[in-house]
Amino acid sequence: MEVGSAMPVNINPIFPLSYNLADGKKKYVLFCGAGVSKDAGIPTGWEILLETVRHIRTQKEGENKE
């Protein structure tokens, strides 16, 4: 290893964020989870899956009637 070369360091990305918040310069961070999109009317992954299954079932039931 060469003198003065740095070893790669894996830093958890939350650490720089927490230091920025702690410096007292009134920076704001908004953490959004799945509930934000749900409240905006965007279906969840589970709801999309259920709707897809309903569509497939409806198509199969229509094919069986013919």
ZIVENQUI-V264055 format. One record per residue. RES is the residue in one letter. OMEGA is omega in whole degrees, 0 to 359 (NA if undefined). Layout:
RES&OMEGA ; RES&OMEGA
//
This chain:
M&181 ; E&177 ; V&178 ; G&178 ; S&184 ; A&174 ; M&177 ; P&182 ; V&176 ; N&180 ; I&175 ; N&183 ; P&179 ; I&182 ; F&177 ; P&178 ; L&181 ; S&178 ; Y&178 ; N&179 ; L&185 ; A&185 ; D&173 ; G&182 ; K&176 ; K&173 ; K&181 ; Y&178 ; V&178 ; L&176 ; F&182 ; C&175 ; G&182 ; A&181 ; G&180 ; V&179 ; S&178 ; K&179 ; D&179 ; A&178 ; G&178 ; I&183 ; P&176 ; T&177 ; G&179 ; W&179 ; E&177 ; I&178 ; L&180 ; L&179 ; E&178 ; T&179 ; V&177 ; R&179 ; H&180 ; I&180 ; R&180 ; T&179 ; Q&181 ; K&178 ; E&177 ; G&179 ; E&181 ; N&181 ; K&183 ; E&NA
//
